[in-house]
Amino acid sequence: MRFMPSSRRSRRRPYGEAHQELDVDWARRGGARSESSSDGSEWTVRRVGGADKAYRCPGCDQMIQPGTPHVVAWPADHLFGADAALAARRHWHQACWQSRDNRRPTRR
């Protein structure tokens, strides 16, 4: 039994175009990127496809259930250094992270 190659073309890259170069710095950071908030603070942000445990979102004070895609964010600069900044990371719902500048602080 032989399989015929698919006649569908890739939607991600037009046929005949060169591949995009890999951003090595981005890959070394684990796919993390930097974002600024309206108050001028810098954050390192990484999207997560899901986790094995539940986390509480600081934006809405609700639980992020295991396996739910969400955002992990931590301050880009911390008074006590990079290790302390990484220890201060928080897990947010994607919508809560995107609207964090428009929200009031939660009870926690």
Phi and psi restraints in degrees (range 20) as a CNS / XPLOR table:
assign (resid 1 and name C) (resid 2 and name N)
       (resid 2 and name CA) (resid 2 and name C) 1.0 -107.9 20.0 2
assign (resid 2 and name N) (resid 2 and name CA)
       (resid 2 and name C) (resid 3 and name N) 1.0 146.3 20.0 2
assign (resid 2 and name C) (resid 3 and name N)
       (resid 3 and name CA) (resid 3 and name C) 1.0 -105.2 20.0 2
assign (resid 3 and name N) (resid 3 and name CA)
       (resid 3 and name C) (resid 4 and name N) 1.0 135.6 20.0 2
assign (resid 3 and name C) (resid 4 and name N)
       (resid 4 and name CA) (resid 4 and name C) 1.0 -84.2 20.0 2
assign (resid 4 and name N) (resid 4 and name CA)
       (resid 4 and name C) (resid 5 and name N) 1.0 140.6 20.0 2
assign (resid 4 and name C) (resid 5 and name N)
       (resid 5 and name CA) (resid 5 and name C) 1.0 -64.9 20.0 2
assign (resid 5 and name N) (resid 5 and name CA)
       (resid 5 and name C) (resid 6 and name N) 1.0 147.7 20.0 2
assign (resid 5 and name C) (resid 6 and name N)
       (resid 6 and name CA) (resid 6 and name C) 1.0 -68.1 20.0 2
assign (resid 6 and name N) (resid 6 and name CA)
       (resid 6 and name C) (resid 7 and name N) 1.0 141.0 20.0 2
assign (resid 6 and name C) (resid 7 and name N)
       (resid 7 and name CA) (resid 7 and name C) 1.0 -90.1 20.0 2
assign (resid 7 and name N) (resid 7 and name CA)
       (resid 7 and name C) (resid 8 and name N) 1.0 -5.0 20.0 2
assign (resid 7 and name C) (resid 8 and name N)
       (resid 8 and name CA) (resid 8 and name C) 1.0 -73.8 20.0 2
assign (resid 8 and name N) (resid 8 and name CA)
       (resid 8 and name C) (resid 9 and name N) 1.0 139.3 20.0 2
assign (resid 8 and name C) (resid 9 and name N)
       (resid 9 and name CA) (resid 9 and name C) 1.0 -97.4 20.0 2
assign (resid 9 and name N) (resid 9 and name CA)
       (resid 9 and name C) (resid 10 and name N) 1.0 157.8 20.0 2
assign (resid 9 and name C) (resid 10 and name N)
       (resid 10 and name CA) (resid 10 and name C) 1.0 -64.9 20.0 2
assign (resid 10 and name N) (resid 10 and name CA)
       (resid 10 and name C) (resid 11 and name N) 1.0 133.9 20.0 2
assign (resid 10 and name C) (resid 11 and name N)
       (resid 11 and name CA) (resid 11 and name C) 1.0 -87.0 20.0 2
assign (resid 11 and name N) (resid 11 and name CA)
       (resid 11 and name C) (resid 12 and name N) 1.0 -19.0 20.0 2
assign (resid 11 and name C) (resid 12 and name N)
       (resid 12 and name CA) (resid 12 and name C) 1.0 -75.6 20.0 2
assign (resid 12 and name N) (resid 12 and name CA)
       (resid 12 and name C) (resid 13 and name N) 1.0 -36.6 20.0 2
assign (resid 12 and name C) (resid 13 and name N)
       (resid 13 and name CA) (resid 13 and name C) 1.0 -134.4 20.0 2
assign (resid 13 and name N) (resid 13 and name CA)
       (resid 13 and name C) (resid 14 and name N) 1.0 121.4 20.0 2
assign (resid 13 and name C) (resid 14 and name N)
       (resid 14 and name CA) (resid 14 and name C) 1.0 -56.2 20.0 2
assign (resid 14 and name N) (resid 14 and name CA)
       (resid 14 and name C) (resid 15 and name N) 1.0 142.0 20.0 2
assign (resid 14 and name C) (resid 15 and name N)
       (resid 15 and name CA) (resid 15 and name C) 1.0 -58.1 20.0 2
assign (resid 15 and name N) (resid 15 and name CA)
       (resid 15 and name C) (resid 16 and name N) 1.0 133.1 20.0 2
assign (resid 15 and name C) (resid 16 and name N)
       (resid 16 and name CA) (resid 16 and name C) 1.0 91.4 20.0 2
assign (resid 16 and name N) (resid 16 and name CA)
       (resid 16 and name C) (resid 17 and name N) 1.0 -13.2 20.0 2
assign (resid 16 and name C) (resid 17 and name N)
       (resid 17 and name CA) (resid 17 and name C) 1.0 -80.0 20.0 2
assign (resid 17 and name N) (resid 17 and name CA)
       (resid 17 and name C) (resid 18 and name N) 1.0 153.9 20.0 2
assign (resid 17 and name C) (resid 18 and name N)
       (resid 18 and name CA) (resid 18 and name C) 1.0 -72.2 20.0 2
assign (resid 18 and name N) (resid 18 and name CA)
       (resid 18 and name C) (resid 19 and name N) 1.0 153.5 20.0 2
assign (resid 18 and name C) (resid 19 and name N)
       (resid 19 and name CA) (resid 19 and name C) 1.0 -68.6 20.0 2
assign (resid 19 and name N) (resid 19 and name CA)
       (resid 19 and name C) (resid 20 and name N) 1.0 148.8 20.0 2
assign (resid 19 and name C) (resid 20 and name N)
       (resid 20 and name CA) (resid 20 and name C) 1.0 -75.1 20.0 2
assign (resid 20 and name N) (resid 20 and name CA)
       (resid 20 and name C) (resid 21 and name N) 1.0 143.2 20.0 2
assign (resid 20 and name C) (resid 21 and name N)
       (resid 21 and name CA) (resid 21 and name C) 1.0 -70.4 20.0 2
assign (resid 21 and name N) (resid 21 and name CA)
       (resid 21 and name C) (resid 22 and name N) 1.0 144.5 20.0 2
assign (resid 21 and name C) (resid 22 and name N)
       (resid 22 and name CA) (resid 22 and name C) 1.0 -72.8 20.0 2
assign (resid 22 and name N) (resid 22 and name CA)
       (resid 22 and name C) (resid 23 and name N) 1.0 130.1 20.0 2
assign (resid 22 and name C) (resid 23 and name N)
       (resid 23 and name CA) (resid 23 and name C) 1.0 -83.1 20.0 2
assign (resid 23 and name N) (resid 23 and name CA)
       (resid 23 and name C) (resid 24 and name N) 1.0 99.5 20.0 2
assign (resid 23 and name C) (resid 24 and name N)
       (resid 24 and name CA) (resid 24 and name C) 1.0 -64.0 20.0 2
assign (resid 24 and name N) (resid 24 and name CA)
       (resid 24 and name C) (resid 25 and name N) 1.0 -39.3 20.0 2
assign (resid 24 and name C) (resid 25 and name N)
       (resid 25 and name CA) (resid 25 and name C) 1.0 -62.7 20.0 2
assign (resid 25 and name N) (resid 25 and name CA)
       (resid 25 and name C) (resid 26 and name N) 1.0 -41.3 20.0 2
assign (resid 25 and name C) (resid 26 and name N)
       (resid 26 and name CA) (resid 26 and name C) 1.0 -62.5 20.0 2
assign (resid 26 and name N) (resid 26 and name CA)
       (resid 26 and name C) (resid 27 and name N) 1.0 -42.3 20.0 2
assign (resid 26 and name C) (resid 27 and name N)
       (resid 27 and name CA) (resid 27 and name C) 1.0 -66.8 20.0 2
assign (resid 27 and name N) (resid 27 and name CA)
       (resid 27 and name C) (resid 28 and name N) 1.0 -37.7 20.0 2
assign (resid 27 and name C) (resid 28 and name N)
       (resid 28 and name CA) (resid 28 and name C) 1.0 -65.4 20.0 2
assign (resid 28 and name N) (resid 28 and name CA)
       (resid 28 and name C) (resid 29 and name N) 1.0 -33.3 20.0 2
assign (resid 28 and name C) (resid 29 and name N)
       (resid 29 and name CA) (resid 29 and name C) 1.0 -80.3 20.0 2
assign (resid 29 and name N) (resid 29 and name CA)
       (resid 29 and name C) (resid 30 and name N) 1.0 3.1 20.0 2
assign (resid 29 and name C) (resid 30 and name N)
       (resid 30 and name CA) (resid 30 and name C) 1.0 75.7 20.0 2
assign (resid 30 and name N) (resid 30 and name CA)
       (resid 30 and name C) (resid 31 and name N) 1.0 25.9 20.0 2
assign (resid 30 and name C) (resid 31 and name N)
       (resid 31 and name CA) (resid 31 and name C) 1.0 83.7 20.0 2
assign (resid 31 and name N) (resid 31 and name CA)
       (resid 31 and name C) (resid 32 and name N) 1.0 8.5 20.0 2
assign (resid 31 and name C) (resid 32 and name N)
       (resid 32 and name CA) (resid 32 and name C) 1.0 -76.7 20.0 2
assign (resid 32 and name N) (resid 32 and name CA)
       (resid 32 and name C) (resid 33 and name N) 1.0 151.6 20.0 2
assign (resid 32 and name C) (resid 33 and name N)
       (resid 33 and name CA) (resid 33 and name C) 1.0 -135.1 20.0 2
assign (resid 33 and name N) (resid 33 and name CA)
       (resid 33 and name C) (resid 34 and name N) 1.0 165.8 20.0 2
assign (resid 33 and name C) (resid 34 and name N)
       (resid 34 and name CA) (resid 34 and name C) 1.0 -100.3 20.0 2
assign (resid 34 and name N) (resid 34 and name CA)
       (resid 34 and name C) (resid 35 and name N) 1.0 141.4 20.0 2
assign (resid 34 and name C) (resid 35 and name N)
       (resid 35 and name CA) (resid 35 and name C) 1.0 -135.5 20.0 2
assign (resid 35 and name N) (resid 35 and name CA)
       (resid 35 and name C) (resid 36 and name N) 1.0 150.5 20.0 2
assign (resid 35 and name C) (resid 36 and name N)
       (resid 36 and name CA) (resid 36 and name C) 1.0 -108.9 20.0 2
assign (resid 36 and name N) (resid 36 and name CA)
       (resid 36 and name C) (resid 37 and name N) 1.0 144.5 20.0 2
assign (resid 36 and name C) (resid 37 and name N)
       (resid 37 and name CA) (resid 37 and name C) 1.0 -100.4 20.0 2
assign (resid 37 and name N) (resid 37 and name CA)
       (resid 37 and name C) (resid 38 and name N) 1.0 173.4 20.0 2
assign (resid 37 and name C) (resid 38 and name N)
       (resid 38 and name CA) (resid 38 and name C) 1.0 -66.9 20.0 2
assign (resid 38 and name N) (resid 38 and name CA)
       (resid 38 and name C) (resid 39 and name N) 1.0 -22.4 20.0 2
assign (resid 38 and name C) (resid 39 and name N)
       (resid 39 and name CA) (resid 39 and name C) 1.0 -86.9 20.0 2
assign (resid 39 and name N) (resid 39 and name CA)
       (resid 39 and name C) (resid 40 and name N) 1.0 3.8 20.0 2
assign (resid 39 and name C) (resid 40 and name N)
       (resid 40 and name CA) (resid 40 and name C) 1.0 91.7 20.0 2
assign (resid 40 and name N) (resid 40 and name CA)
       (resid 40 and name C) (resid 41 and name N) 1.0 -3.1 20.0 2
assign (resid 40 and name C) (resid 41 and name N)
       (resid 41 and name CA) (resid 41 and name C) 1.0 -76.2 20.0 2
assign (resid 41 and name N) (resid 41 and name CA)
       (resid 41 and name C) (resid 42 and name N) 1.0 146.8 20.0 2
assign (resid 41 and name C) (resid 42 and name N)
       (resid 42 and name CA) (resid 42 and name C) 1.0 -101.8 20.0 2
assign (resid 42 and name N) (resid 42 and name CA)
       (resid 42 and name C) (resid 43 and name N) 1.0 138.7 20.0 2
assign (resid 42 and name C) (resid 43 and name N)
       (resid 43 and name CA) (resid 43 and name C) 1.0 -128.5 20.0 2
assign (resid 43 and name N) (resid 43 and name CA)
       (resid 43 and name C) (resid 44 and name N) 1.0 146.0 20.0 2
assign (resid 43 and name C) (resid 44 and name N)
       (resid 44 and name CA) (resid 44 and name C) 1.0 -99.5 20.0 2
assign (resid 44 and name N) (resid 44 and name CA)
       (resid 44 and name C) (resid 45 and name N) 1.0 127.9 20.0 2
assign (resid 44 and name C) (resid 45 and name N)
       (resid 45 and name CA) (resid 45 and name C) 1.0 -127.7 20.0 2
assign (resid 45 and name N) (resid 45 and name CA)
       (resid 45 and name C) (resid 46 and name N) 1.0 138.0 20.0 2
assign (resid 45 and name C) (resid 46 and name N)
       (resid 46 and name CA) (resid 46 and name C) 1.0 -137.7 20.0 2
assign (resid 46 and name N) (resid 46 and name CA)
       (resid 46 and name C) (resid 47 and name N) 1.0 132.6 20.0 2
assign (resid 46 and name C) (resid 47 and name N)
       (resid 47 and name CA) (resid 47 and name C) 1.0 -84.0 20.0 2
assign (resid 47 and name N) (resid 47 and name CA)
       (resid 47 and name C) (resid 48 and name N) 1.0 137.6 20.0 2
assign (resid 47 and name C) (resid 48 and name N)
       (resid 48 and name CA) (resid 48 and name C) 1.0 -120.2 20.0 2
assign (resid 48 and name N) (resid 48 and name CA)
       (resid 48 and name C) (resid 49 and name N) 1.0 135.1 20.0 2
assign (resid 48 and name C) (resid 49 and name N)
       (resid 49 and name CA) (resid 49 and name C) 1.0 -73.1 20.0 2
assign (resid 49 and name N) (resid 49 and name CA)
       (resid 49 and name C) (resid 50 and name N) 1.0 -18.5 20.0 2
assign (resid 49 and name C) (resid 50 and name N)
       (resid 50 and name CA) (resid 50 and name C) 1.0 158.1 20.0 2
assign (resid 50 and name N) (resid 50 and name CA)
       (resid 50 and name C) (resid 51 and name N) 1.0 164.8 20.0 2
assign (resid 50 and name C) (resid 51 and name N)
       (resid 51 and name CA) (resid 51 and name C) 1.0 -133.4 20.0 2
assign (resid 51 and name N) (resid 51 and name CA)
       (resid 51 and name C) (resid 52 and name N) 1.0 168.5 20.0 2
assign (resid 51 and name C) (resid 52 and name N)
       (resid 52 and name CA) (resid 52 and name C) 1.0 -87.1 20.0 2
assign (resid 52 and name N) (resid 52 and name CA)
       (resid 52 and name C) (resid 53 and name N) 1.0 -9.9 20.0 2
assign (resid 52 and name C) (resid 53 and name N)
       (resid 53 and name CA) (resid 53 and name C) 1.0 -133.1 20.0 2
assign (resid 53 and name N) (resid 53 and name CA)
       (resid 53 and name C) (resid 54 and name N) 1.0 168.4 20.0 2
assign (resid 53 and name C) (resid 54 and name N)
       (resid 54 and name CA) (resid 54 and name C) 1.0 -88.9 20.0 2
assign (resid 54 and name N) (resid 54 and name CA)
       (resid 54 and name C) (resid 55 and name N) 1.0 145.9 20.0 2
assign (resid 54 and name C) (resid 55 and name N)
       (resid 55 and name CA) (resid 55 and name C) 1.0 -128.4 20.0 2
assign (resid 55 and name N) (resid 55 and name CA)
       (resid 55 and name C) (resid 56 and name N) 1.0 154.9 20.0 2
assign (resid 55 and name C) (resid 56 and name N)
       (resid 56 and name CA) (resid 56 and name C) 1.0 -98.1 20.0 2
assign (resid 56 and name N) (resid 56 and name CA)
       (resid 56 and name C) (resid 57 and name N) 1.0 125.0 20.0 2
assign (resid 56 and name C) (resid 57 and name N)
       (resid 57 and name CA) (resid 57 and name C) 1.0 -75.3 20.0 2
assign (resid 57 and name N) (resid 57 and name CA)
       (resid 57 and name C) (resid 58 and name N) 1.0 125.6 20.0 2
assign (resid 57 and name C) (resid 58 and name N)
       (resid 58 and name CA) (resid 58 and name C) 1.0 -72.7 20.0 2
assign (resid 58 and name N) (resid 58 and name CA)
       (resid 58 and name C) (resid 59 and name N) 1.0 -13.7 20.0 2
assign (resid 58 and name C) (resid 59 and name N)
       (resid 59 and name CA) (resid 59 and name C) 1.0 -78.9 20.0 2
assign (resid 59 and name N) (resid 59 and name CA)
       (resid 59 and name C) (resid 60 and name N) 1.0 -40.1 20.0 2
assign (resid 59 and name C) (resid 60 and name N)
       (resid 60 and name CA) (resid 60 and name C) 1.0 -120.9 20.0 2
assign (resid 60 and name N) (resid 60 and name CA)
       (resid 60 and name C) (resid 61 and name N) 1.0 -4.7 20.0 2
assign (resid 60 and name C) (resid 61 and name N)
       (resid 61 and name CA) (resid 61 and name C) 1.0 62.9 20.0 2
assign (resid 61 and name N) (resid 61 and name CA)
       (resid 61 and name C) (resid 62 and name N) 1.0 26.0 20.0 2
assign (resid 61 and name C) (resid 62 and name N)
       (resid 62 and name CA) (resid 62 and name C) 1.0 -109.4 20.0 2
assign (resid 62 and name N) (resid 62 and name CA)
       (resid 62 and name C) (resid 63 and name N) 1.0 162.1 20.0 2
assign (resid 62 and name C) (resid 63 and name N)
       (resid 63 and name CA) (resid 63 and name C) 1.0 -79.7 20.0 2
assign (resid 63 and name N) (resid 63 and name CA)
       (resid 63 and name C) (resid 64 and name N) 1.0 140.6 20.0 2
assign (resid 63 and name C) (resid 64 and name N)
       (resid 64 and name CA) (resid 64 and name C) 1.0 -96.7 20.0 2
assign (resid 64 and name N) (resid 64 and name CA)
       (resid 64 and name C) (resid 65 and name N) 1.0 111.7 20.0 2
assign (resid 64 and name C) (resid 65 and name N)
       (resid 65 and name CA) (resid 65 and name C) 1.0 -71.3 20.0 2
assign (resid 65 and name N) (resid 65 and name CA)
       (resid 65 and name C) (resid 66 and name N) 1.0 151.8 20.0 2
assign (resid 65 and name C) (resid 66 and name N)
       (resid 66 and name CA) (resid 66 and name C) 1.0 -55.7 20.0 2
assign (resid 66 and name N) (resid 66 and name CA)
       (resid 66 and name C) (resid 67 and name N) 1.0 138.6 20.0 2
assign (resid 66 and name C) (resid 67 and name N)
       (resid 67 and name CA) (resid 67 and name C) 1.0 87.2 20.0 2
assign (resid 67 and name N) (resid 67 and name CA)
       (resid 67 and name C) (resid 68 and name N) 1.0 -4.7 20.0 2
assign (resid 67 and name C) (resid 68 and name N)
       (resid 68 and name CA) (resid 68 and name C) 1.0 -85.1 20.0 2
assign (resid 68 and name N) (resid 68 and name CA)
       (resid 68 and name C) (resid 69 and name N) 1.0 127.0 20.0 2
assign (resid 68 and name C) (resid 69 and name N)
       (resid 69 and name CA) (resid 69 and name C) 1.0 -61.7 20.0 2
assign (resid 69 and name N) (resid 69 and name CA)
       (resid 69 and name C) (resid 70 and name N) 1.0 138.4 20.0 2
assign (resid 69 and name C) (resid 70 and name N)
       (resid 70 and name CA) (resid 70 and name C) 1.0 -156.5 20.0 2
assign (resid 70 and name N) (resid 70 and name CA)
       (resid 70 and name C) (resid 71 and name N) 1.0 -173.8 20.0 2
assign (resid 70 and name C) (resid 71 and name N)
       (resid 71 and name CA) (resid 71 and name C) 1.0 -116.5 20.0 2
assign (resid 71 and name N) (resid 71 and name CA)
       (resid 71 and name C) (resid 72 and name N) 1.0 138.6 20.0 2
assign (resid 71 and name C) (resid 72 and name N)
       (resid 72 and name CA) (resid 72 and name C) 1.0 -112.2 20.0 2
assign (resid 72 and name N) (resid 72 and name CA)
       (resid 72 and name C) (resid 73 and name N) 1.0 126.7 20.0 2
assign (resid 72 and name C) (resid 73 and name N)
       (resid 73 and name CA) (resid 73 and name C) 1.0 -132.3 20.0 2
assign (resid 73 and name N) (resid 73 and name CA)
       (resid 73 and name C) (resid 74 and name N) 1.0 144.5 20.0 2
assign (resid 73 and name C) (resid 74 and name N)
       (resid 74 and name CA) (resid 74 and name C) 1.0 -146.8 20.0 2
assign (resid 74 and name N) (resid 74 and name CA)
       (resid 74 and name C) (resid 75 and name N) 1.0 154.5 20.0 2
assign (resid 74 and name C) (resid 75 and name N)
       (resid 75 and name CA) (resid 75 and name C) 1.0 -61.5 20.0 2
assign (resid 75 and name N) (resid 75 and name CA)
       (resid 75 and name C) (resid 76 and name N) 1.0 138.5 20.0 2
assign (resid 75 and name C) (resid 76 and name N)
       (resid 76 and name CA) (resid 76 and name C) 1.0 -71.6 20.0 2
assign (resid 76 and name N) (resid 76 and name CA)
       (resid 76 and name C) (resid 77 and name N) 1.0 -32.0 20.0 2
assign (resid 76 and name C) (resid 77 and name N)
       (resid 77 and name CA) (resid 77 and name C) 1.0 -129.7 20.0 2
assign (resid 77 and name N) (resid 77 and name CA)
       (resid 77 and name C) (resid 78 and name N) 1.0 130.2 20.0 2
assign (resid 77 and name C) (resid 78 and name N)
       (resid 78 and name CA) (resid 78 and name C) 1.0 -124.5 20.0 2
assign (resid 78 and name N) (resid 78 and name CA)
       (resid 78 and name C) (resid 79 and name N) 1.0 146.7 20.0 2
assign (resid 78 and name C) (resid 79 and name N)
       (resid 79 and name CA) (resid 79 and name C) 1.0 -56.5 20.0 2
assign (resid 79 and name N) (resid 79 and name CA)
       (resid 79 and name C) (resid 80 and name N) 1.0 -35.0 20.0 2
assign (resid 79 and name C) (resid 80 and name N)
       (resid 80 and name CA) (resid 80 and name C) 1.0 -103.7 20.0 2
assign (resid 80 and name N) (resid 80 and name CA)
       (resid 80 and name C) (resid 81 and name N) 1.0 15.8 20.0 2
assign (resid 80 and name C) (resid 81 and name N)
       (resid 81 and name CA) (resid 81 and name C) 1.0 102.5 20.0 2
assign (resid 81 and name N) (resid 81 and name CA)
       (resid 81 and name C) (resid 82 and name N) 1.0 -179.1 20.0 2
assign (resid 81 and name C) (resid 82 and name N)
       (resid 82 and name CA) (resid 82 and name C) 1.0 -67.1 20.0 2
assign (resid 82 and name N) (resid 82 and name CA)
       (resid 82 and name C) (resid 83 and name N) 1.0 -36.7 20.0 2
assign (resid 82 and name C) (resid 83 and name N)
       (resid 83 and name CA) (resid 83 and name C) 1.0 -66.1 20.0 2
assign (resid 83 and name N) (resid 83 and name CA)
       (resid 83 and name C) (resid 84 and name N) 1.0 -39.4 20.0 2
assign (resid 83 and name C) (resid 84 and name N)
       (resid 84 and name CA) (resid 84 and name C) 1.0 -68.0 20.0 2
assign (resid 84 and name N) (resid 84 and name CA)
       (resid 84 and name C) (resid 85 and name N) 1.0 -36.5 20.0 2
assign (resid 84 and name C) (resid 85 and name N)
       (resid 85 and name CA) (resid 85 and name C) 1.0 -63.9 20.0 2
assign (resid 85 and name N) (resid 85 and name CA)
       (resid 85 and name C) (resid 86 and name N) 1.0 -43.4 20.0 2
assign (resid 85 and name C) (resid 86 and name N)
       (resid 86 and name CA) (resid 86 and name C) 1.0 -65.7 20.0 2
assign (resid 86 and name N) (resid 86 and name CA)
       (resid 86 and name C) (resid 87 and name N) 1.0 -35.9 20.0 2
assign (resid 86 and name C) (resid 87 and name N)
       (resid 87 and name CA) (resid 87 and name C) 1.0 -68.8 20.0 2
assign (resid 87 and name N) (resid 87 and name CA)
       (resid 87 and name C) (resid 88 and name N) 1.0 -21.6 20.0 2
assign (resid 87 and name C) (resid 88 and name N)
       (resid 88 and name CA) (resid 88 and name C) 1.0 -90.1 20.0 2
assign (resid 88 and name N) (resid 88 and name CA)
       (resid 88 and name C) (resid 89 and name N) 1.0 11.4 20.0 2
assign (resid 88 and name C) (resid 89 and name N)
       (resid 89 and name CA) (resid 89 and name C) 1.0 -66.9 20.0 2
assign (resid 89 and name N) (resid 89 and name CA)
       (resid 89 and name C) (resid 90 and name N) 1.0 149.5 20.0 2
assign (resid 89 and name C) (resid 90 and name N)
       (resid 90 and name CA) (resid 90 and name C) 1.0 -132.4 20.0 2
assign (resid 90 and name N) (resid 90 and name CA)
       (resid 90 and name C) (resid 91 and name N) 1.0 149.0 20.0 2
assign (resid 90 and name C) (resid 91 and name N)
       (resid 91 and name CA) (resid 91 and name C) 1.0 -100.2 20.0 2
assign (resid 91 and name N) (resid 91 and name CA)
       (resid 91 and name C) (resid 92 and name N) 1.0 126.2 20.0 2
assign (resid 91 and name C) (resid 92 and name N)
       (resid 92 and name CA) (resid 92 and name C) 1.0 -122.9 20.0 2
assign (resid 92 and name N) (resid 92 and name CA)
       (resid 92 and name C) (resid 93 and name N) 1.0 148.0 20.0 2
assign (resid 92 and name C) (resid 93 and name N)
       (resid 93 and name CA) (resid 93 and name C) 1.0 -63.5 20.0 2
assign (resid 93 and name N) (resid 93 and name CA)
       (resid 93 and name C) (resid 94 and name N) 1.0 148.5 20.0 2
assign (resid 93 and name C) (resid 94 and name N)
       (resid 94 and name CA) (resid 94 and name C) 1.0 -60.6 20.0 2
assign (resid 94 and name N) (resid 94 and name CA)
       (resid 94 and name C) (resid 95 and name N) 1.0 -42.5 20.0 2
assign (resid 94 and name C) (resid 95 and name N)
       (resid 95 and name CA) (resid 95 and name C) 1.0 -67.3 20.0 2
assign (resid 95 and name N) (resid 95 and name CA)
       (resid 95 and name C) (resid 96 and name N) 1.0 -37.2 20.0 2
assign (resid 95 and name C) (resid 96 and name N)
       (resid 96 and name CA) (resid 96 and name C) 1.0 -66.3 20.0 2
assign (resid 96 and name N) (resid 96 and name CA)
       (resid 96 and name C) (resid 97 and name N) 1.0 -40.2 20.0 2
assign (resid 96 and name C) (resid 97 and name N)
       (resid 97 and name CA) (resid 97 and name C) 1.0 -64.8 20.0 2
assign (resid 97 and name N) (resid 97 and name CA)
       (resid 97 and name C) (resid 98 and name N) 1.0 -42.4 20.0 2
assign (resid 97 and name C) (resid 98 and name N)
       (resid 98 and name CA) (resid 98 and name C) 1.0 -66.4 20.0 2
assign (resid 98 and name N) (resid 98 and name CA)
       (resid 98 and name C) (resid 99 and name N) 1.0 -29.5 20.0 2
assign (resid 98 and name C) (resid 99 and name N)
       (resid 99 and name CA) (resid 99 and name C) 1.0 -107.6 20.0 2
assign (resid 99 and name N) (resid 99 and name CA)
       (resid 99 and name C) (resid 100 and name N) 1.0 22.0 20.0 2
assign (resid 99 and name C) (resid 100 and name N)
       (resid 100 and name CA) (resid 100 and name C) 1.0 -63.1 20.0 2
assign (resid 100 and name N) (resid 100 and name CA)
       (resid 100 and name C) (resid 101 and name N) 1.0 -28.9 20.0 2
assign (resid 100 and name C) (resid 101 and name N)
       (resid 101 and name CA) (resid 101 and name C) 1.0 -75.2 20.0 2
assign (resid 101 and name N) (resid 101 and name CA)
       (resid 101 and name C) (resid 102 and name N) 1.0 -17.4 20.0 2
assign (resid 101 and name C) (resid 102 and name N)
       (resid 102 and name CA) (resid 102 and name C) 1.0 -100.0 20.0 2
assign (resid 102 and name N) (resid 102 and name CA)
       (resid 102 and name C) (resid 103 and name N) 1.0 1.8 20.0 2
assign (resid 102 and name C) (resid 103 and name N)
       (resid 103 and name CA) (resid 103 and name C) 1.0 -103.1 20.0 2
assign (resid 103 and name N) (resid 103 and name CA)
       (resid 103 and name C) (resid 104 and name N) 1.0 154.2 20.0 2
assign (resid 103 and name C) (resid 104 and name N)
       (resid 104 and name CA) (resid 104 and name C) 1.0 -85.1 20.0 2
assign (resid 104 and name N) (resid 104 and name CA)
       (resid 104 and name C) (resid 105 and name N) 1.0 157.9 20.0 2
assign (resid 104 and name C) (resid 105 and name N)
       (resid 105 and name CA) (resid 105 and name C) 1.0 -63.5 20.0 2
assign (resid 105 and name N) (resid 105 and name CA)
       (resid 105 and name C) (resid 106 and name N) 1.0 146.9 20.0 2
assign (resid 105 and name C) (resid 106 and name N)
       (resid 106 and name CA) (resid 106 and name C) 1.0 -80.7 20.0 2
assign (resid 106 and name N) (resid 106 and name CA)
       (resid 106 and name C) (resid 107 and name N) 1.0 177.3 20.0 2
assign (resid 106 and name C) (resid 107 and name N)
       (resid 107 and name CA) (resid 107 and name C) 1.0 -66.9 20.0 2
assign (resid 107 and name N) (resid 107 and name CA)
       (resid 107 and name C) (resid 108 and name N) 1.0 -17.9 20.0 2
